[in-house]
């Protein structure tokens, strides 16, 4: 998609336009060359020229603003360095400076954070979000990381096999996913089973694993319950009996730090809790724990009859 916008790939049909300016139209045989399209392209891996200095890499995009952009991105002191001498964050800043040196009207970003480790990626993500807000340029960003999409994008489109499954804000994709794939991408754990409305504002879902959970969504038949990590709380003892509070017993299968929080897998569920809570509860692999979540935060989606029994692996997205 990015290559089609930039003119590096020719679609079989369709149209690419920026405002009133058409760059490609298959029906009208319009196809502007890449150099005729005002695009700044940040390639995956950054694609800096290894034989050129930082200054020359940026100047390759355009000389008029090269010095200004080196200063703006805080890499002017690295002007004579080669890309192999830079850290991942520094390489990204140089690549962004080169893309913007073209003075583009559209910015295309291909997996801009995938080459960075988790700690550097969090810092650069915040820097990139601030930069995009400041530039106010139309930007297309491709990523497999929902956190990147939610942080950097005003609208998120989920593409599967070339088709858009859902387009909306990150909040809309989380609160009202179009299907189980979108829910899983947005961080949800899926529990498959058969739903049965109880007539009291609750629906019972009997999972394929024999668990019984409740939701305030009204759905019948083969379904998937969506449970998000931030809606799950952990305790040593089960909560008081309440049909609007689900509780699943299990052992801690894993506990992975994510920033200042801990992502804990208990049975089929994932909970995201503070490090202080984890210490207070004595969270450790193999320890028994109860995962609780409210019926009101448990979404139900229609699921195909052949769906997997429990799909928790997507919770890391």
C-alpha positions in Angstrom: 0.0 0.0 0.0 2.8 2.4 0.9 4.7 1.6 -2.2 1.6 2.2 -4.3 1.1 5.7 -2.8 4.8 6.5 -3.3 4.7 5.3 -6.9 7.1 2.5 -6.4 4.4 -0.1 -7.2 1.6 0.1 -9.7 -1.8 -1.1 -8.6 -3.9 -3.1 -11.0 -6.8 -0.7 -10.4 -8.0 2.1 -8.2 -6.9 5.6 -7.5 -4.4 7.5 -5.4 -5.0 11.2 -4.7 -3.9 13.9 -2.4 -6.7 16.5 -2.1 -7.6 17.5 -5.7 -4.3 16.2 -7.1 -4.5 12.7 -8.6 -1.3 10.7 -8.5 -2.7 7.5 -9.9 -5.9 6.5 -11.7 -6.1 3.2 -13.5 -9.3 4.1 -15.3 -7.8 7.4 -16.7 -4.3 6.0 -17.2 -2.7 8.6 -14.8 0.5 7.4 -13.1 2.9 10.0 -11.8 6.5 9.0 -11.4 7.8 8.7 -7.8 9.8 12.0 -8.1 6.6 13.7 -9.1 4.8 12.7 -5.9 5.4 14.8 -2.8 6.1 11.9 -0.5 8.5 11.4 2.5 9.1 7.6 2.9 10.6 6.1 6.1 11.5 2.6 5.1 11.5 -0.4 7.5 15.1 -0.6 8.8 15.5 3.0 7.7 17.5 2.2 4.5 20.3 4.8 5.2 23.2 4.8 2.8 26.1 3.1 4.8 28.8 4.8 2.7 27.4 8.3 3.4 27.7 10.5 6.5 24.7 11.5 8.5 24.8 15.0 6.9 25.0 13.5 3.4 22.2 11.0 4.1 19.9 13.9 5.1 21.0 16.1 2.3 20.1 13.3 -0.2 16.5 14.0 0.7 17.0 17.8 0.1 19.8 20.2 0.8 17.8 23.3 1.6 16.6 22.2 5.1 19.3 19.5 5.9 21.2 21.6 8.5 17.9 22.8 10.1 16.6 19.2 10.3 19.9 17.9 11.8 19.5 20.4 14.6 15.8 19.8 15.0 16.3 16.0 15.5 19.3 16.5 17.8 21.8 14.7 15.6 23.8 17.7 14.3 26.8 16.5 16.5 26.7 13.2 14.5 26.8 15.0 11.1 30.1 13.3 10.1 29.3 9.8 11.5 28.3 6.8 9.4 25.0 5.0 10.0 26.8 1.9 11.4 28.1 4.1 14.3 24.6 5.2 15.4 22.2 3.7 17.9 18.7 2.5 16.7 17.1 5.7 17.9 19.7 7.9 16.2 19.3 6.0 12.9 15.5 6.6 13.1 16.0 10.3 13.7 18.3 10.6 10.7 16.0 8.6 8.5 13.1 10.9 9.5 15.2 14.0 8.9 16.0 12.6 5.4 12.3 11.9 4.7 11.3 15.4 5.8 14.2 17.1 3.8 12.1 16.4 0.7 9.5 18.8 2.2 6.8 16.3 1.5 3.0 16.7 1.7 2.5 13.1 2.8 4.6 11.0 5.2 4.8 7.2 4.8 6.1 5.2 7.7 6.8 1.5 7.3 7.2 -0.3 10.7 9.1 2.7 12.2 9.7 1.1 15.6 10.3 -2.5 14.7 14.1 -2.2 14.6 14.2 -0.9 18.1 14.4 -2.7 21.4 11.5 -2.3 23.8 13.0 0.4 26.0 14.3 2.5 23.1 11.0 1.9 21.2 8.9 3.4 24.1 11.1 6.5 24.1 11.1 7.0 20.3 7.4 6.2 20.1 6.7 9.2 22.4 9.1 11.4 20.4 7.4 10.3 17.1 3.9 11.0 18.4 4.9 14.5 19.4 6.6 15.1 16.0 3.6 13.9 14.0 1.3 16.1 16.1 3.6 19.1 15.4 4.0 18.4 11.7 0.2 18.0 11.0 1.1 16.1 7.8 -1.2 13.4 6.4 0.6 10.3 7.5 0.2 6.6 6.7 1.8 4.2 9.1 2.0 0.5 8.8 2.7 -1.6 11.9 1.9 -5.0 13.4 1.9 -3.5 16.9 -1.4 -2.2 18.2 0.2 0.0 20.8 2.1 1.8 18.0 -1.1 2.2 16.0 -3.0 3.5 19.1 -0.3 5.9 20.1 0.6 7.3 16.7 -2.7 7.1 14.7 -5.9 9.1 14.8 -7.6 6.3 12.9 -6.6 2.6 12.8 -7.5 0.3 9.9 -7.1 -3.4 10.4 -6.0 -5.1 7.1 -6.3 -8.8 6.7 -5.4 -10.4 3.4 -5.8 -7.1 1.6 -9.2 -6.3 3.0 -10.2 -3.8 5.7 -11.8 -5.6 8.7 -12.4 -2.4 10.7 -11.6 1.3 10.5 -12.0 3.6 13.5 -10.3 5.1 16.5 -8.2 2.8 18.7 -10.8 3.2 21.4 -13.5 2.1 19.1 -11.6 -1.0 18.1 -11.1 -1.9 21.7 -14.7 -1.2 22.9 -16.5 -2.5 19.8 -14.3 -4.8 17.8 -15.8 -5.9 14.5 -14.7 -9.6 14.9 -12.5 -11.8 17.0 -9.4 -11.0 14.9 -9.7 -7.3 15.7 -10.3 -8.0 19.4 -7.2 -10.2 19.6 -5.1 -7.6 17.8 -6.3 -4.9 20.2 -5.0 -7.0 23.1 -8.0 -9.1 24.1 -8.0 -12.8 25.2 -10.6 -14.8 23.4 -12.6 -17.6 25.1 -14.8 -19.6 22.8 -18.0 -21.3 23.7 -21.7 -21.3 23.5 -23.8 -18.3 24.7 -27.2 -18.5 26.3 -29.2 -15.4 27.4 -30.5 -15.7 30.9 -33.3 -13.1 30.7 -32.0 -11.0 33.6 -29.6 -8.7 31.6 -26.9 -11.4 31.6 -25.7 -13.9 29.0 -24.0 -17.1 30.2 -21.1 -18.4 28.1 -20.1 -22.0 28.6 -16.6 -22.2 27.3 -15.1 -25.1 25.4 -12.9 -25.7 28.5 -16.0 -26.1 30.7 -15.8 -22.7 32.3 -18.9 -20.6 32.9 -18.6 -16.8 32.5 -21.1 -14.0 32.2 -21.5 -11.0 30.0 -24.0 -8.1 29.8 -24.0 -8.4 26.0 -27.0 -10.2 24.5 -25.9 -13.0 22.2 -26.9 -16.6 21.6 -25.1 -19.6 20.0 -21.5 -20.1 19.1 -19.6 -17.0 20.5 -16.3 -15.7 21.7 -15.9 -13.7 24.9 -13.3 -10.9 24.8 -11.5 -10.1 28.0 -8.8 -7.4 28.1 -5.8 -7.6 30.4 -6.5 -4.2 32.1 -10.0 -5.4 33.1 -8.7 -8.5 34.9 -7.7 -8.2 38.6 -5.8 -10.9 40.6 -6.3 -12.2 44.1 -5.3 -15.1 46.3 -8.9 -15.8 47.3 -12.1 -15.9 45.1 -14.4 -12.8 45.3 -17.8 -13.0 47.0 -20.3 -14.9 44.9 -21.8 -12.5 42.3 -23.0 -13.4 38.8 -21.8 -10.0 37.6 -18.2 -10.8 38.7 -16.5 -13.6 36.8 -13.7 -15.5 38.6 -11.3 -18.2 37.2 -8.9 -20.2 39.3 -5.5 -21.1 37.9 -1.8 -21.0 38.4 0.5 -18.3 37.2 2.0 -19.5 33.9 4.1 -16.4 33.2 4.8 -12.9 34.5 6.3 -10.5 32.0 7.3 -6.9 32.8 5.8 -4.3 30.5 7.1 -0.8 31.4 6.2 -0.3 35.1 3.5 -3.0 35.0 3.4 -6.8 34.9 1.5 -8.9 32.4 0.5 -12.1 34.2 -1.0 -15.1 32.5 -3.3 -17.1 34.8 -4.9 -20.1 33.1 -6.4 -18.9 29.8 -6.4 -15.2 30.9 -3.9 -12.4 31.0 -4.0 -9.7 33.6 -2.0 -6.4 33.6 -1.2 -5.2 37.1 1.2 -2.8 38.8 4.5 -4.0 40.0 3.5 -3.1 43.5 0.3 -5.2 43.3 2.4 -8.1 42.0 4.8 -7.9 44.9 1.9 -7.6 47.4 0.2 -10.7 46.0 3.5 -12.7 45.7 3.0 -13.3 42.0 5.4 -16.0 40.7 5.2 -18.8 38.2 3.4 -21.8 39.5 1.6 -19.9 42.3 -2.2 -20.4 42.6 -4.2 -17.2 41.7 -7.8 -16.1 41.0 -8.4 -13.9 38.0 -11.6 -11.8 38.2 -13.3 -9.6 35.7 -16.7 -8.0 35.5 -19.6 -9.2 33.3 -20.0 -5.6 32.1 -16.5 -5.5 30.6 -16.8 -8.9 28.9 -17.6 -8.4 25.3 -19.3 -11.2 23.3 -18.7 -11.6 19.5 -20.2 -14.2 17.1 -17.6 -16.9 16.4 -17.4 -19.4 13.6 -18.2 -22.9 14.6 -14.6 -24.0 13.7 -12.9 -21.4 15.9 -10.0 -22.5 18.1 -10.9 -23.5 21.7 -9.0 -20.7 23.5 -7.1 -18.0 21.8 -5.0 -16.1 24.4 -1.8 -15.7 22.3 -3.0 -12.5 20.7 -3.1 -10.7 24.1 0.5 -9.5 23.6 -0.4 -7.3 20.6 
